[in-house]
Amino acid sequence: MSNAPDAPPLYRTVPLAADADAAMEAVRAAAAGADPATLFWADRSDRAQCAVTLSPDGALRSAAQMLHVGMTALGDALGAVLPPLVIVSFRLPTTILLNDAVLGGLRICAPAGCGPEDVPDWLVLAIDIGVSRFAEGSDAAIDLSLTTFEDEGCMGITAGEVSGAFARYLLTWIDRWQKDGFAPVRTGWTAHARVQDQEIVLRVGGSDVAGRFLGLSDAGGVLLQTAEGKQAITAVDLIEAVEDGTA
């Protein structure tokens, strides 16, 4: 079975070694001027690891909504490849759960030093999803806190299928976001989220912020009811800033 993603023609696909960090390879390429819609993918069978370069045309304040665009696209992509009745859900800010166990997640990276009103030179969206417990030739220790498709009885799904589905749904959701704004993204994200009215902790600026999750704001921020009152954590606060292509 091929590990290569069946991505739409818009993408330029770049294969990577199995042990490569797709997110950081994409970040380095984006910082060096790579074209948008370049899809980097790690050639491995046990995990779907890929990353997409993006070229925002607006300020980081709005471009950071891509965090939720990407999560919604990933949720729909998993729904398309998984069998019925398997529950895919989100844990803030970017963790994917399968039947309430951690399956993987998404990373969104932006240039360090880019302020909310600045237009970022690039963004990178990357996913890391567990497909099976073992890779060919791997003797890595097993992390029992994580699950995979095979652990949950979802057999025969390849890493290439997952990465390809994510690439397709990402295009769909970016187009909808650009045409219709954040409202449909918030609706799609909420359909996968299972944290409404739950107590959560977010890491913001090196500190933990705890509170009861109230929902997403119109601008893509996370609304919390904290001990000090209602607080909005902006989407910018939740993205990963990297310096010159190095984490």
C-alpha positions as CSV (number, residue, x, y, z in Angstrom):
1,M,0.0,0.0,0.0
2,S,1.3,3.4,-0.9
3,N,2.1,6.0,1.7
4,A,1.9,8.8,-0.8
5,P,-1.1,11.1,-0.4
6,D,-3.6,11.3,-3.3
7,A,-3.6,15.1,-3.2
8,P,-5.5,17.5,-5.6
9,P,-3.5,18.8,-8.5
10,L,-3.2,22.2,-6.9
11,Y,-0.6,20.8,-4.5
12,R,3.0,20.2,-5.2
13,T,3.9,17.2,-3.1
14,V,7.4,16.6,-1.6
15,P,8.2,13.2,0.0
16,L,10.4,13.1,3.1
17,A,12.2,10.4,4.9
18,A,10.2,8.5,7.5
19,D,12.0,10.1,10.4
20,A,11.7,13.7,9.1
21,D,9.7,16.4,10.9
22,A,7.2,17.3,8.2
23,A,6.1,20.5,10.0
24,M,9.6,21.9,10.4
25,E,10.6,20.9,6.9
26,A,7.6,22.9,5.6
27,V,8.5,25.8,7.9
28,R,12.1,25.9,6.6
29,A,10.9,25.8,3.0
30,A,8.2,28.4,3.6
31,A,10.7,30.7,5.2
32,A,13.0,30.2,2.2
33,G,10.2,31.2,-0.2
34,A,8.5,27.9,-1.1
35,D,5.2,28.3,-3.1
36,P,2.0,28.0,-1.2
37,A,0.1,24.7,-1.4
38,T,3.4,22.7,-1.1
39,L,2.6,19.5,0.7
40,F,5.4,17.8,2.5
41,W,4.7,14.2,3.6
42,A,6.8,11.7,5.6
43,D,7.1,8.3,3.9
44,R,6.0,6.1,6.7
45,S,3.1,3.7,7.2
46,D,2.4,3.9,10.9
47,R,1.6,7.6,11.0
48,A,0.1,10.1,8.6
49,Q,2.4,13.1,9.0
50,C,2.2,15.9,6.4
51,A,2.4,19.7,6.3
52,V,1.1,22.4,4.0
53,T,2.6,25.8,3.3
54,L,0.2,28.7,3.1
55,S,0.5,32.3,2.0
56,P,-2.0,34.5,3.9
57,D,-3.3,37.7,2.3
58,G,-4.5,39.3,5.6
59,A,-3.3,40.2,9.0
60,L,-2.3,37.4,11.5
61,R,-5.3,38.4,13.6
62,S,-7.6,36.9,11.0
63,A,-5.2,34.4,9.4
64,A,-4.8,32.7,12.8
65,Q,-8.4,31.4,12.2
66,M,-6.7,28.8,10.0
67,L,-6.1,26.9,13.3
68,H,-9.9,26.1,13.3
69,V,-10.1,25.8,9.6
70,G,-7.4,23.2,9.7
71,M,-9.0,21.3,12.6
72,T,-12.4,21.3,10.9
73,A,-10.8,20.0,7.7
74,L,-9.0,17.3,9.6
75,G,-12.1,16.3,11.4
76,D,-14.1,16.0,8.1
77,A,-11.2,14.1,6.5
78,L,-11.1,11.5,9.3
79,G,-14.9,11.2,9.0
80,A,-14.5,10.5,5.3
81,V,-12.0,7.6,5.7
82,L,-13.2,6.1,9.0
83,P,-16.1,3.6,9.3
84,P,-19.5,4.9,10.6
85,L,-20.1,5.2,14.4
86,V,-16.4,5.9,15.1
87,I,-16.4,9.1,17.2
88,V,-13.9,11.8,16.1
89,S,-13.7,14.8,18.5
90,F,-11.4,17.7,19.3
91,R,-9.6,18.8,22.5
92,L,-8.5,22.4,22.5
93,P,-6.5,23.7,21.0
94,T,-5.3,21.1,18.4
95,T,-5.7,17.6,19.7
96,I,-7.7,14.9,17.8
97,L,-9.5,12.2,19.8
98,L,-10.7,8.9,18.4
99,N,-13.3,7.3,20.7
100,D,-12.0,9.7,23.4
101,A,-8.4,8.5,23.1
102,V,-5.6,10.7,21.7
103,L,-5.1,9.9,18.0
104,G,-2.9,12.8,17.1
105,G,-3.3,16.5,16.3
106,L,-2.5,19.5,14.2
107,R,0.2,22.2,14.4
108,I,-0.1,25.7,13.0
109,C,3.2,27.7,12.7
110,A,3.8,31.3,11.9
111,P,6.9,33.5,11.8
112,A,8.2,34.6,15.1
113,G,7.8,38.4,15.7
114,C,4.7,38.7,13.5
115,G,2.2,40.8,15.4
116,P,-1.6,40.4,15.2
117,E,-1.9,43.3,12.7
118,D,1.1,42.2,10.5
119,V,0.6,40.1,7.4
120,P,2.6,36.9,7.9
121,D,5.0,35.9,5.1
122,W,3.7,32.3,5.5
123,L,1.8,29.9,7.6
124,V,2.2,26.1,7.9
125,L,-0.5,23.6,8.9
126,A,0.7,20.1,9.8
127,I,-0.9,16.9,11.0
128,D,0.3,13.8,12.8
129,I,-2.2,11.0,13.0
130,G,-1.7,7.5,14.3
131,V,-2.5,4.8,11.8
132,S,-0.9,1.6,13.3
133,R,1.2,0.8,16.3
134,F,4.3,-0.4,14.4
135,A,6.3,0.8,11.4
136,E,8.5,-1.6,9.3
137,G,11.9,-1.8,11.0
138,S,10.9,0.3,14.0
139,D,11.9,-0.5,17.5
140,A,10.5,2.6,19.1
141,A,8.9,2.4,22.5
142,I,5.1,2.2,22.6
143,D,3.3,5.2,24.0
144,L,0.3,3.7,25.7
145,S,-1.3,7.2,26.2
146,L,-2.0,7.3,22.4
147,T,-4.2,5.3,20.1
148,T,-4.2,4.5,16.4
149,F,-6.7,3.4,13.8
150,E,-5.7,-0.2,14.3
151,D,-6.0,0.0,18.1
152,E,-9.6,1.2,17.6
153,G,-10.4,-1.6,15.1
154,C,-10.2,0.6,12.0
155,M,-8.1,-1.6,9.8
156,G,-6.8,-1.0,6.3
157,I,-6.6,2.8,6.3
158,T,-3.3,4.0,5.0
159,A,-1.3,7.1,5.9
160,G,-1.6,8.3,2.3
161,E,-5.4,8.1,2.5
162,V,-5.4,10.3,5.6
163,S,-3.0,12.9,4.3
164,G,-4.8,13.0,0.9
165,A,-8.2,13.5,2.5
166,F,-6.8,16.2,4.7
167,A,-5.3,18.0,1.7
168,R,-8.7,17.9,-0.1
169,Y,-10.9,19.0,2.8
170,L,-8.4,21.8,3.6
171,L,-9.0,23.3,0.2
172,T,-12.7,23.0,0.7
173,W,-12.7,24.7,4.0
174,I,-10.2,27.4,3.0
175,D,-12.5,28.3,0.1
176,R,-15.6,28.4,2.3
177,W,-13.8,30.5,4.9
178,Q,-12.7,33.0,2.3
179,K,-16.1,33.2,0.8
180,D,-18.4,33.0,3.8
181,G,-16.2,34.1,6.7
182,F,-15.6,32.4,10.0
183,A,-19.2,31.5,10.9
184,P,-19.4,28.2,9.0
185,V,-16.0,27.2,10.3
186,R,-17.2,27.8,13.8
187,T,-20.2,25.6,13.1
188,G,-18.1,22.9,11.6
189,W,-15.6,23.0,14.4
190,T,-18.3,22.9,17.1
191,A,-19.8,19.8,15.5
192,H,-16.6,17.9,16.3
193,A,-15.8,19.5,19.7
194,R,-16.9,17.9,22.9
195,V,-15.8,20.5,25.4
196,Q,-18.7,22.8,25.7
197,D,-19.1,23.9,29.4
198,Q,-16.1,21.7,30.4
199,E,-13.2,22.9,32.5
200,I,-10.1,23.2,30.3
201,V,-6.5,24.5,30.6
202,L,-4.8,26.4,27.8
203,R,-1.1,27.3,27.7
204,V,-0.8,30.9,26.7
205,G,2.4,32.9,26.7
206,G,4.2,30.4,28.9
207,S,1.4,30.3,31.5
208,D,-1.7,28.1,32.1
209,V,-5.1,29.7,31.8
210,A,-7.9,27.6,33.3
211,G,-11.6,28.1,32.9
212,R,-14.9,26.7,31.7
213,F,-15.1,26.6,27.9
214,L,-17.9,28.8,26.6
215,G,-17.3,28.5,22.9
216,L,-15.5,30.2,20.0
217,S,-15.8,33.9,19.5
218,D,-16.8,35.5,16.1
219,A,-13.1,36.2,15.6
220,G,-12.0,32.6,16.4
221,G,-10.9,33.2,19.9
222,V,-11.5,30.8,22.8
223,L,-14.0,32.1,25.3
224,L,-13.4,31.0,28.9
225,Q,-15.2,31.6,32.2
226,T,-12.2,32.0,34.6
227,A,-12.1,32.7,38.3
228,E,-11.4,36.3,37.3
229,G,-14.4,36.5,34.9
230,K,-14.9,35.9,31.2
231,Q,-11.7,35.9,29.2
232,A,-11.1,35.6,25.4
233,I,-7.9,33.8,24.3
234,T,-7.2,34.9,20.8
235,A,-6.4,32.5,18.0
236,V,-3.0,34.3,17.7
237,D,-2.2,33.2,21.3
238,L,-2.6,29.6,20.3
239,I,-0.4,29.3,17.2
240,E,3.2,28.3,17.3
241,A,5.8,31.0,16.5
242,V,9.0,29.8,14.9
243,E,12.2,31.8,14.2
244,D,13.8,31.5,10.8
245,G,12.5,28.1,10.2
246,T,13.8,26.7,13.5
247,A,11.5,25.8,16.4
